Every structure is written in structure tokens, then in C-alpha cells.
């Protein structure tokens, strides 16, 4: 397989990973909000405590989703950079 195939597969994998991360986060926050609304409807006096807990949990879910998106972005950037081949017998100077 040539280099372009690996590059294309890397982009597809990163795109699928980002999509799965966003779908998972959306489902998690949706279930969280539904449970908080259900709890508030059953016991209205517990509303403020449920809201605080819900906001903390939603922030953690969104943080995890953001972390997943950053990992997918780093994977795309790594796949996009072609690796320079150095001929045998040559020395590579370090950037100063």
C-alpha cells in the first residue's frame, strides 16, 4: 500500500473517532439531563442539589469529549506530516 492510502485511512479513522466521541458525549449529557428533570419532577425541593450535581457531571462529560477530540486532532496532524527520509551516510544537523 502506498503512503496516500495510509494518509487517507488515518483521516477516516480520526473522523470516525471524533464522531463517536461527540455521539457518546451527546448521549451521556442527554441521559443526565433526563434523569435530573425526572428527579426534579418527582421531588421539586431537591431541584437545586440535582442541578448542581448535573452541571458538575455535564462538565466532566464535556471535558472527556474535548480530550477525545484533541486526541483525534493530534492523530490527524501526525498523519498529515510526511516523514522525511534521510539517505544513509548523511548527518542531520539539529536546529539551533
DRENDO-1510 file (C-alpha; in Angstrom, 1 decimal, always signed):
<recs>
REC; n; res; u; v; w
REC; 1; UNK; +0.0; +0.0; +0.0 .
REC; 2; UNK; +1.3; +3.5; -0.8 .
REC; 3; UNK; +1.6; +6.4; +1.5 .
REC; 4; UNK; -1.6; +8.1; +0.3 .
REC; 5; UNK; -3.6; +5.1; +1.4 .
REC; 6; UNK; -2.3; +5.3; +4.9 .
REC; 7; UNK; -2.9; +9.0; +5.0 .
REC; 8; UNK; -6.5; +8.5; +3.8 .
REC; 9; UNK; -7.1; +5.7; +6.4 .
REC; 10; UNK; -5.7; +8.0; +9.1 .
REC; 11; UNK; -8.1; +10.8; +8.2 .
REC; 12; UNK; -11.0; +8.3; +8.1 .
REC; 13; UNK; -10.1; +6.9; +11.5 .
REC; 14; UNK; -9.7; +10.3; +13.1 .
REC; 15; UNK; -13.0; +11.4; +11.6 .
REC; 16; UNK; -14.8; +8.3; +12.9 .
REC; 17; UNK; -13.2; +8.7; +16.3 .
REC; 18; UNK; -14.3; +12.4; +16.6 .
REC; 19; UNK; -17.8; +11.5; +15.5 .
REC; 20; UNK; -18.0; +8.6; +18.1 .
REC; 21; UNK; -16.7; +10.9; +20.8 .
REC; 22; UNK; -19.4; +13.5; +20.1 .
REC; 23; UNK; -22.2; +11.0; +19.8 .
REC; 24; UNK; -21.1; +9.5; +23.2 .
REC; 25; UNK; -21.0; +12.8; +24.9 .
REC; 26; UNK; -24.3; +13.9; +23.5 .
REC; 27; UNK; -26.0; +10.6; +24.7 .
REC; 28; UNK; -24.4; +11.0; +28.1 .
REC; 29; UNK; -25.5; +14.5; +28.6 .
REC; 30; UNK; -29.0; +13.7; +27.3 .
REC; 31; UNK; -29.4; +10.9; +29.8 .
REC; 32; UNK; -28.0; +13.1; +32.5 .
REC; 33; UNK; -30.5; +15.9; +31.8 .
REC; 34; UNK; -33.4; +13.5; +31.5 .
REC; 35; UNK; -32.6; +11.9; +34.9 .
REC; 36; UNK; -32.2; +15.3; +36.5 .
REC; 37; UNK; -35.5; +16.5; +35.1 .
REC; 38; UNK; -37.2; +13.3; +36.3 .
REC; 39; UNK; -35.7; +13.7; +39.8 .
REC; 40; UNK; -36.9; +17.4; +39.9 .
REC; 41; UNK; -40.4; +16.4; +38.8 .
REC; 42; UNK; -40.7; +13.8; +41.5 .
REC; 43; UNK; -39.2; +15.8; +44.3 .
REC; 44; UNK; -39.2; +19.6; +43.5 .
REC; 45; UNK; -37.4; +20.6; +46.7 .
REC; 46; UNK; -34.3; +18.7; +45.7 .
REC; 47; UNK; -34.0; +20.7; +42.4 .
REC; 48; UNK; -31.1; +22.9; +43.4 .
REC; 49; UNK; -29.0; +20.0; +44.6 .
REC; 50; UNK; -29.8; +18.0; +41.5 .
REC; 51; UNK; -29.0; +21.0; +39.3 .
REC; 52; UNK; -25.5; +21.4; +40.9 .
REC; 53; UNK; -24.7; +17.7; +40.6 .
REC; 54; UNK; -25.9; +17.7; +36.9 .
REC; 55; UNK; -23.8; +20.7; +36.0 .
REC; 56; UNK; -20.7; +19.1; +37.5 .
REC; 57; UNK; -21.3; +15.8; +35.7 .
REC; 58; UNK; -22.0; +17.6; +32.4 .
REC; 59; UNK; -18.8; +19.5; +32.7 .
REC; 60; UNK; -16.9; +16.2; +33.3 .
REC; 61; UNK; -18.5; +14.6; +30.3 .
REC; 62; UNK; -17.8; +17.6; +28.1 .
REC; 63; UNK; -14.2; +17.6; +29.3 .
REC; 64; UNK; -13.8; +14.0; +28.3 .
REC; 65; UNK; -15.3; +14.7; +24.9 .
REC; 66; UNK; -12.9; +17.6; +24.4 .
REC; 67; UNK; -10.0; +15.4; +25.3 .
REC; 68; UNK; -11.1; +12.8; +22.8 .
REC; 69; UNK; -11.4; +15.5; +20.1 .
REC; 70; UNK; -7.9; +16.7; +20.8 .
REC; 71; UNK; -6.6; +13.2; +20.5 .
REC; 72; UNK; -8.3; +12.8; +17.1 .
REC; 73; UNK; -6.9; +16.2; +16.0 .
REC; 74; UNK; -3.4; +15.1; +17.1 .
REC; 75; UNK; -3.8; +11.9; +15.1 .
REC; 76; UNK; -4.8; +13.9; +12.0 .
REC; 77; UNK; -1.8; +16.2; +12.4 .
REC; 78; UNK; +0.6; +13.3; +12.8 .
REC; 79; UNK; -0.8; +11.5; +9.7 .
REC; 80; UNK; -0.6; +14.7; +7.7 .
REC; 81; UNK; +3.1; +15.2; +8.2 .
REC; 82; UNK; +5.1; +13.2; +5.7 .
REC; 83; UNK; +8.2; +11.6; +7.1 .
REC; 84; UNK; +11.4; +12.8; +5.6 .
REC; 85; UNK; +13.7; +10.0; +4.6 .
REC; 86; UNK; +17.4; +10.7; +5.2 .
REC; 87; UNK; +19.8; +9.0; +2.8 .
REC; 88; UNK; +22.3; +6.7; +4.5 .
REC; 89; UNK; +25.7; +8.2; +5.3 .
REC; 90; UNK; +24.4; +11.8; +5.8 .
REC; 91; UNK; +24.3; +13.7; +9.0 .
REC; 92; UNK; +21.3; +15.7; +10.1 .
REC; 93; UNK; +22.0; +18.9; +11.9 .
REC; 94; UNK; +19.9; +19.9; +14.9 .
REC; 95; UNK; +18.0; +23.2; +14.7 .
REC; 96; UNK; +19.5; +25.9; +16.9 .
</recs>
